[in-house]
Structure formats: structure tokens, C-alpha cells
């Protein structure tokens, strides 16, 4: 077993070595893609973005940002064009199916399958979402 002498044979320079916090942030951001500025999605609104050929609807519910796949699982309708109802649901403009914006769960017929959801991080005024695969 080898021990470094206490005289500083192993130098640790804080300016060149990342901290555990930096390593965690870089690792956690590897699967995320910057999609919009936070100012582009004011409270009560939505915005369509596309990542890896997947349409994603961003919603701002009282300052919390959510990202769901922009597809009604009933017939492929654009959820981003739907109305936000009951504070956390989006109603498909085509046939009225409702989805929970926070979980993607289908809440009413004619849809019964959930839509995909993507994790969101807001960093330095930008919205980052988990990259759709």
C-alpha cells in the first residue's frame, strides 16, 4: 500500500479539478437538451418544440414547467393547441380527450393510453428537457 507524504506530493488545485457538484450536474445534464428560454413560456401558456424528430409540448403551470409528447394517443392530435383545464389538464382540440400535463395520463375518452412525459430542468433562465430517444 502506498501513502502520499504529507508534504503535498499530491496537489489538488480547486481551479482545475471539478467538484462532486460539478460532476453530478454534468452527468445529470448529459441526456438533456436546451429547448427554450423560460420567458418563451409564460405562466398559463404552452409552446411546441421538436427534439430528435419528436414534437414536445411545453406547459407552464403556475411557474412549473412540464414537457409531454405533443400527441393525443386517440388520433395523434396536437395537444399543444388544446386548452388548459382544471389547472393541470390539457384538452385535445380534436375530440376532447384530456391528459394530465404533469404525468401524461389519459384522463378521459376517447383516449385511454398515456402520452410520454419528459423530465424538465430550468437552468439559468433556460428550459432543458430529457432527450426523447
RADA-V929664 format. One record per residue. N is the residue number from 0. OMEGA is omega as a letter, one per 20 degrees, with the letter a starting at -180 (NA if undefined). BURIAL is I if it has 16 or more other C-alpha atoms within 10 Angstrom, else O. D_CENTER is the distance of its C-alpha to the mean C-alpha in Angstrom with 2 decimals. Layout:
# RADA-V929664
n=N omega=OMEGA burial=BURIAL d_center=D_CENTER
n=N omega=OMEGA burial=BURIAL d_center=D_CENTER
This chain:
# RADA-V929664
n=0 omega=a burial=O d_center=46.83
n=1 omega=r burial=O d_center=46.32
n=2 omega=r burial=O d_center=45.61
n=3 omega=r burial=O d_center=44.98
n=4 omega=a burial=O d_center=47.68
n=5 omega=a burial=O d_center=46.86
n=6 omega=r burial=O d_center=47.93
n=7 omega=r burial=O d_center=44.53
n=8 omega=r burial=O d_center=44.87
n=9 omega=a burial=O d_center=41.11
n=10 omega=r burial=O d_center=39.58
n=11 omega=a burial=O d_center=36.01
n=12 omega=a burial=O d_center=34.97
n=13 omega=a burial=O d_center=31.90
n=14 omega=a burial=O d_center=31.31
n=15 omega=a burial=O d_center=30.93
n=16 omega=r burial=O d_center=29.42
n=17 omega=r burial=O d_center=25.78
n=18 omega=r burial=O d_center=25.28
n=19 omega=r burial=O d_center=23.56
n=20 omega=r burial=O d_center=20.84
n=21 omega=a burial=O d_center=20.42
n=22 omega=r burial=O d_center=20.46
n=23 omega=a burial=O d_center=17.80
n=24 omega=r burial=O d_center=15.43
n=25 omega=r burial=O d_center=16.26
n=26 omega=a burial=O d_center=15.88
n=27 omega=a burial=O d_center=12.52
n=28 omega=a burial=I d_center=11.23
n=29 omega=a burial=O d_center=13.12
n=30 omega=a burial=O d_center=10.60
n=31 omega=a burial=I d_center=7.97
n=32 omega=r burial=I d_center=8.74
n=33 omega=a burial=I d_center=9.34
n=34 omega=a burial=I d_center=9.06
n=35 omega=r burial=I d_center=10.72
n=36 omega=r burial=O d_center=12.65
n=37 omega=a burial=I d_center=11.98
n=38 omega=r burial=O d_center=15.44
n=39 omega=a burial=O d_center=14.59
n=40 omega=a burial=I d_center=12.87
n=41 omega=a burial=I d_center=15.51
n=42 omega=r burial=O d_center=15.71
n=43 omega=a burial=O d_center=16.53
n=44 omega=r burial=I d_center=15.30
n=45 omega=r burial=I d_center=13.00
n=46 omega=r burial=I d_center=12.43
n=47 omega=r burial=I d_center=12.47
n=48 omega=r burial=I d_center=11.17
n=49 omega=r burial=O d_center=12.28
n=50 omega=r burial=O d_center=11.24
n=51 omega=r burial=O d_center=14.01
n=52 omega=r burial=O d_center=15.73
n=53 omega=r burial=O d_center=13.06
n=54 omega=a burial=I d_center=12.58
n=55 omega=r burial=I d_center=9.20
n=56 omega=r burial=I d_center=9.66
n=57 omega=r burial=I d_center=7.87
n=58 omega=r burial=I d_center=9.84
n=59 omega=r burial=I d_center=11.22
n=60 omega=r burial=I d_center=13.19
n=61 omega=r burial=O d_center=15.67
n=62 omega=r burial=O d_center=13.57
n=63 omega=a burial=O d_center=10.50
n=64 omega=r burial=I d_center=7.35
n=65 omega=r burial=I d_center=5.87
n=66 omega=r burial=I d_center=4.83
n=67 omega=r burial=I d_center=7.90
n=68 omega=a burial=I d_center=10.33
n=69 omega=a burial=I d_center=12.81
n=70 omega=r burial=I d_center=15.74
n=71 omega=a burial=I d_center=18.14
n=72 omega=r burial=I d_center=19.40
n=73 omega=a burial=I d_center=22.87
n=74 omega=r burial=O d_center=23.56
n=75 omega=a burial=O d_center=20.55
n=76 omega=a burial=I d_center=20.44
n=77 omega=a burial=I d_center=17.83
n=78 omega=a burial=I d_center=15.84
n=79 omega=r burial=I d_center=14.69
n=80 omega=a burial=I d_center=18.44
n=81 omega=r burial=I d_center=18.94
n=82 omega=r burial=I d_center=19.87
n=83 omega=a burial=I d_center=17.96
n=84 omega=r burial=O d_center=20.51
n=85 omega=r burial=O d_center=21.27
n=86 omega=a burial=O d_center=18.60
n=87 omega=a burial=I d_center=15.66
n=88 omega=r burial=I d_center=16.63
n=89 omega=a burial=I d_center=16.56
n=90 omega=a burial=I d_center=19.88
n=91 omega=a burial=I d_center=20.30
n=92 omega=a burial=I d_center=22.81
n=93 omega=a burial=O d_center=24.89
n=94 omega=r burial=O d_center=26.11
n=95 omega=r burial=I d_center=24.47
n=96 omega=r burial=I d_center=22.35
n=97 omega=r burial=I d_center=19.86
n=98 omega=r burial=I d_center=16.46
n=99 omega=a burial=I d_center=14.75
n=100 omega=a burial=I d_center=11.53
n=101 omega=a burial=I d_center=10.44
n=102 omega=a burial=I d_center=11.62
n=103 omega=a burial=I d_center=12.31
n=104 omega=r burial=I d_center=15.95
n=105 omega=a burial=I d_center=18.71
n=106 omega=a burial=I d_center=20.87
n=107 omega=r burial=O d_center=23.77
n=108 omega=j burial=O d_center=25.85
n=109 omega=r burial=O d_center=26.14
n=110 omega=r burial=I d_center=22.77
n=111 omega=r burial=I d_center=22.81
n=112 omega=r burial=I d_center=20.11
n=113 omega=r burial=I d_center=16.45
n=114 omega=a burial=I d_center=13.78
n=115 omega=r burial=I d_center=10.96
n=116 omega=a burial=I d_center=7.67
n=117 omega=r burial=I d_center=4.59
n=118 omega=a burial=I d_center=3.69
n=119 omega=r burial=I d_center=2.50
n=120 omega=r burial=I d_center=5.95
n=121 omega=a burial=O d_center=8.50
n=122 omega=r burial=O d_center=11.49
n=123 omega=r burial=O d_center=14.75
n=124 omega=r burial=O d_center=13.78
n=125 omega=r burial=O d_center=11.07
n=126 omega=r burial=I d_center=7.38
n=127 omega=r burial=I d_center=5.86
n=128 omega=r burial=I d_center=3.29
n=129 omega=a burial=I d_center=5.33
n=130 omega=r burial=I d_center=8.26
n=131 omega=a burial=I d_center=9.80
n=132 omega=NA burial=O d_center=13.28
